[in-house]
Structure formats: C-alpha cells, structure tokens
Amino acid sequence: EKFKEGLSKTRNSFASKVNDLVAKYRTVDEEFFEELEEILISADVGVNTVMDLIDELKMEVKRQNIKDSSKMKEVISQKLVEIYYGDDDEEIEELQLNEDGLSVILFVGVNGVGKTTTIGKMAQRLKDQGKNVVLAAGDTFRAGAIEQLEIWGQRVNVPVIKHSEGSDPAAVIYDGIQSAKSKGADVLLCDTAGRLQNKVNLMNELSKVKRVIEREIPGAPHESLLVLDATTGQNALSQAKTFSESTNVSGIVLTKLDGTAKGGIVMAIRNELDIPVKYVGLGEKVTDLQAFDAHAFVYGLFA
Ligand code: GDP
C-alpha cells in the first residue's frame, strides 16, 4: 500500500504509458519494442539496463510465443524484478546489525538529498523494533545541520550527541560511540557532511570518521548507507559512483521517490553499481521510510 501511494507519480507516467502502448499495438512486434524502449529510458531506467531488459523480453516473447500485447504487462513486471535481483537471492536486504553490542550505521551523501530526514525516520523504525538508538551529529559543516538533527532527536525521542559547528566530525563520532556504549545503546546513527564542492576534503574527512569507528568497534561500521535523491535522476547515479569509489558503500537509501515520475532510477542504480537499494523514502513523514522490495515496487507500479 505504501509503495502504491508513494509511487503514484511514476505509476501515472510509466505504467499509464505502458497501458497506452498495449492498447495501441495489439501484437507484439518491433515497433512495440521500440516504443517500450523509449518509455523505459524516459523513466530513468538507464540505457544499459533497458537494453538488457528489451533483450530478455524479446527472448521471453519467443519462448512463450506471445503474440497478444495484453500479456506483456505481466512479462515486463516479471523481467524487471528478475533483472533487479540478477544472480542474488530475492531476500529483502535488511540492515546487518551486531546482535550483541553496539552497531554503528554511517550515513553519507550530498547536502539536500534527505540524509537528516532519513536518520530521523530510521531512528523511529529501529525504536519500533525495540532498539535503543543514539544519533551523532557528524555534519559539523553545514549551517543548521546540527539543529536539524536535534529536532529529529526530539521528535523521535532519542539522544543526539553533538559538538559545535565547525568542529572535527571524527571527534563527534568518537563521543557518539562512547556515549552510546555507556548508555548500553543498540544502534548509533551517524550523520556526516555532504559538501561535494570539495570532494577531496570530504572524502578525507569520511575516511577519518571511518577509521575512528573501526578502531573503537571491531567490525564497525556495520552499514555505510549512501543517501541519494531520486528526483535528481542520472545525477544520483554519478554521485553514487563518486562515493562508492572512495568509501565502502554497503547500501543505498533512495529518497523522494514520491516526488518523481522517473522511479526507474532504482533499476539503474542497482544494475550499474551493483549496490543494493535497502530503503526508499516515500514522503517527508517519519513513517515514510520503506525497506525496499523489488516485487512490491514493480507490482506497485502496475497496481
Ligand atoms: P540533508 O541535507 O541531506 O540532511 O537533507 P534533509 O534531510 O534536510 O532533506 C532535504 C529536504 O528533503 C527536506 O525538506 C525533507 O523534508 C525532504 N525529504 C527528505 N526525504 C524525503 C522523501 O522521501 N520524500 C519527500 N517528498 N521529501 C523528502
């Protein structure tokens, strides 16, 4: 239901175009595939992924000897899900947390993508699972970032560890870890800075933060989640490339899917980077963070 609601823009654009296509071409022929290709590309599915998908679809049409285009919606859905998962099994990729002791989750991403909001939503989600959560305000660079995280901390009622603006993020994270340990907390969620104007400094800062976490807790960070804004389309893809080149990204949170008609970007990210999309943001409310599931996503599109 959540997916259905949050994906309404993509559904209204992508799925309705596919419906029109099916109505226009009764039979599945070369022209049908050409138009389908355009629809997929305009939904930001990504050229390489579209090519793979079209090839798969053509083979499937041959194999099942499909003539009638009305059967194609089901086949397209199936193949989208298959291509999304590739060789991996179709488990929903939940967080890899430390079962006994503190887990640390690092959030990285460019300013404005929805990092702080995602941390707030995630804190609530983990609390609902019975976990004790602490937040660390590691974005000491952007004006207002610390206050914004504090507001989320108050909203979801979890402690926020902070220093003043401009201070060393690694020191904040260090304090966050000590404080979380002394409280016996289960999960520490770490915000980080997201200025990409100075890429080298940012990446150095992130690796220093990571070193502190690794030193304090063996095996941590348990997750490094890259937050990307779905409404930025191919730009999100290039941000993902930049971050994954310099830091070990274990999963992606794709925010603002509710704000775009081009939800196909999920497919492009997964296939071109081979990093799992673990969560999607489907709105601004605290409850609008969903564990990503390609079945629910694809079937939500056509529902
Ligand atoms: P940060 O700079 O990365 O920390 O970004 P923020 O968390 O401040 O978010 C930037 C804006 O995006 C805010 O207005 C959020 O309410 C909004 N936002 C974040 N996630 C979502 C989402 O999933 N859907 C929508 N519609 N808005 C979102």
Residues whose N, C-alpha, C, O or C-beta is under 5 A from the ligand:
A	BS01	GDP	V110 N111 G112 V113 G114 K115 T116 T117 T118 T255 K256 L257 D258 G259 G281 L282 G283 E284 D288
